[in-house]
Amino acid sequence: MHLSVTPPRRVKIGDAAAFAGTTPRAIRHYHEIGLLPEPERGGDGRRRYTYDDMIRLLWIRKMAEAGIGLDDMRAAFDEAQDMEETLGRLEEALAAREAHIKHQRAAVRRLRTVGSPMGLLSELVTDRISHLPPGALRPSDLEALLVTERIFGPLGAALQASVFIVLATRSDLRAEADRLDAADTALDDGVDPDDPRVEELAEQHCAHHEALHQAIEAAGLDEAEEMLFETYDADLKGEESARMSVFEAVTKMPYDFSPARMRCMELTAQLIGRNLSTGS
């Protein structure tokens, strides 16, 4: 027995969506934005789609798979418009997406290699501290590098890594850093910003900064820092788009420091700047 099947001349939206590999909701959206003309409706008030409608839906699906946006699809169907500009934008967008995926894959590889959240920092930073034994860096050290990378970029965090390398290898300097941190915390207990202890602590911070700098030089880490500047290439500079200004960081990062502690930080910065300008 031979069965003759006659293809339908028009189909409902569900069948149209199933054949085109999309959804009825998407097709309705195409109608709303003018990408797909509204078809005639049958006696039951439902849309009925023709062969031409199906062809257009298939082209829309193909363009979506190629990454062409809905607005640009309209231009593609308008033969009077030049698609070269649209394709140029698409190619740029795809290149940016490819670079982003490359960056993500590199981060995953670092995570596997490092085996800790430290691998989420930029390669420039993780390379500098990768030789340290496990546990040599404290969680607070990694947090500081994370914040510095956000504000000053990979190069700034890589330079700061010298400090934590020294602290991880010099117990005397680590002990002094812990003492100063405790003294800083004590300033949050209602100390007046004009209290003489604030200026004294700033001077101690400045002296510790100088001791760290000398330790960095003695360990040859300053030479590594110079190499960082020389090798800081365009690929890393591309990460600068994620940075923010120091002013933005100060106004957005929720540090709960007392006026006395803020005053100590200001004095410390002034003293360090003065020493750098005089070469002492």
N, C-alpha and C positions, 0 to 999 in steps of 0.2 A: 504494500500500500504506500503510495507516494503522497507526502504532505507538502503542500505549498505554503510557504511563509511569506507574507507580504509585509515589508518594512513599514513602520508607521510614518506618516507624512509629518506628523507633529507629536512631540512628547511632552510629558509634564516635567516640572522642575526637578523632581526627585530623580527621574530617569536621566535627565540632562546632566545633573550633577554627578551621578554615578558613572556615566560614560566619560565625562571630561576629567574625572578624578578630582573633583572638588566637592563643595557642600552647597546645599540650597541657600544657606545663610550668606556664603560668599557671593553667589550669583545675585542675590537680592542687593548686596552691597554694590556690585558692579552696575546694577540698574540705577541705584541712588546717585552714584558719582558720574553717571553718563558714559561709562566705559562699554556697557553692553545695552543696546537699545531695548526698551520694553517690548516684548512680543505681544501678539494678539492674545486675547483670552477666549477660552471656549465657552460653551453654553453654561457651564457650571461656575464661571467667573475665575477660573484658574488659568495661569499662563500656559501657553503652548509654544514649544520651541521648534524651530525649523532646522533644516540642514545647515543653512547659513549661520544660524545662531550657534550651532554646535561647532562649526569650523572656527568661529570667533572665540568661543570658549577654549578650544584646544590651543589656539595661538596665545591666548591670555595665560594659560597654564604653562606653555613653553617659555614665555617671556618671564614669568614669575620664577621659574626654575633657573633662568639665567641671571636673576637678580635685578631685573628691570622693575622699577617702581611703578605704581599704578598711574601716577601723573604722566610719567614718560610713556606708558603704554598708549595713552590717548594720542600722544604725538606720533607714535609709531603707526597708528591706524589712520592718521591724517597724512595723506600722501603729499600734501602741499608743504609740510614741515620737514626740515632737514634733521635727520637722526644722528648726524655726526657729533653734534654737541652732547646729545643724550648718551651716546655710546662712550664718548670721552669721559663724562662724569662717572659712568658705570665702571669703566676700566680703573679709574682712580679709586673708586670705592672698593672695588675688589682687591686692588693692590694693598690698600690700607687694611682690609680684613685679613689678607694673607699675612701681612707683617704682624698683625695682632695674634693670629694663630701661631706663628713662628715664635713669638714672645711667650705665649702660653705654654707651648711644648718645651721651650727651654726652661721655664719655671718648674714644670713637672719633672724634667730630668734632674734639675738641681735638688728638688725635694727628695727624689729617690737616692741621689748620691749622698746628700748630707744627712738625710734621715731624721730631720727635725724641722720645726717652723723656720729656722734660720735660712733654709733653702728658699724661702719666699722672698727674701731680700734680693736685690739685684746681683748679678754675677760679679760685678766689680767689688761688691762688699763681701760676698761669701768667699771669693777667692782670697781675700786678704786675711780672713780669720779661719779659713778651713784647716790650717795646720795646728790650731790649738786643740788640746785634748778635750774629749767630751766633758761638759760641765765646767770648763774653764771660764766661760762667760755666764754671767748671771742673767736671769730673766729681765731684770731691770736694764742690763746692758743692751740686750736685744731690743727692748722697748725704746731705748734712747736712739739706737740706730734706725729703727723703724720711723720714728718721728723726724729724725734728721733727714732721712731719705725723702720723706714727704715734702719737707720744706726746702732743702738745699739740693735734692737730687742725688743720684748714685755717687757722684764724685764727692760731694760733701760728706756723705755717710762713710765712704771709703777712707777719707782722710780722718774722720773721727774714730775709725776703727783702730788707728794707731794708739789712741788713749786706752782703749779696752784691752789691746794686746799687752801693753805695758802693765796695766792693772792686773791682768791675769798671770803675769810672770814675775811681778815684784810685790811680794807680800807686804813690805813696808809702805809702799805707795797705796796699796789697796786699803790697808788699815787706816792710813791718814784720810783717804777718801771717805771711808765709813764714819770716821770721827766728824768730819766736816758735814756729812749728810745729817748726822744726828744733831749737830749744832744748828744746822739750817732748820730742821724740824722744830727745834726748841724756840725759834723765832716766831713760830706761828701761835705761841701761847701768850698772846697779848703783850708782846714786847713793843715798846715805843720805837718808831723808826729812828729817832734821834738818840737812842740809847748808845753809849760808847761801845757796847759789845758788838753792835752791828758793823761799825767801821773796823773793829779789831778782826772780826770774822772775815770781812772782805779782804783784809791784808793777808790773812792766812790762806784764803782761797787763791789769791794772786801768787803767793809763795809756792803753793801746791801746783799751780799751773806751770810755774817755771820749772819745778822739779820734774813734772811729767814731760815737759819739752826737752829737758836735758836727757831724760831716760830714753826718749824717742830717738834722739840723736845718737846716744851711746849704742843703741840697738841697731842702728843703721836704718831705722824705719823712715827717716826723713828722705833717704835716697829713694825708697820705694814710693814715697809720696810724689817726688819729682817725676818718676816714671809714669805715675798715674796721669799727671797733667799732659805728658807727652803722648800717651796712648788713648786719651779720652777722645774717642772718635764720634762720627756722626750717628752711629747706631745708638750709642748711649745717650747722646744729646737728644735723640728722638723721645726719650722718656721724660724730658723736661716739661712736656705738655701736661703731665700730671702734677706738677709742682704748684705751690702757691707762694705768694710773697710772705716775707717775715711778718709784715703788718697783719695780713690776713690770718696767719697762724696764731699770732698773739691774741687776736680778737675772737678766734673761734675755738682754740684748744682750751679745755676747761681745767686750767691749773688753779687750785684753791690756795694761793699763797697770800700770806698776811702782808700788810704794808711794810713791815720791818724786813721781811724776807725779800720782797721786791726791791727795797732800798739797798739791801746787801748785794743783790745781783747787779744793780746799777753801779754801785761803787766798785765792785769787782771788775766789771767790764771797763770802767774808767781807768783803774789801776793797770790792768793788762794792756790797754791801749796806750797808756802813757809809757809803759816800759818798752813796748814795741817801737814807739816813735823815737825814744831816746837810745834804743839799742842796748839797754841794760838788761 
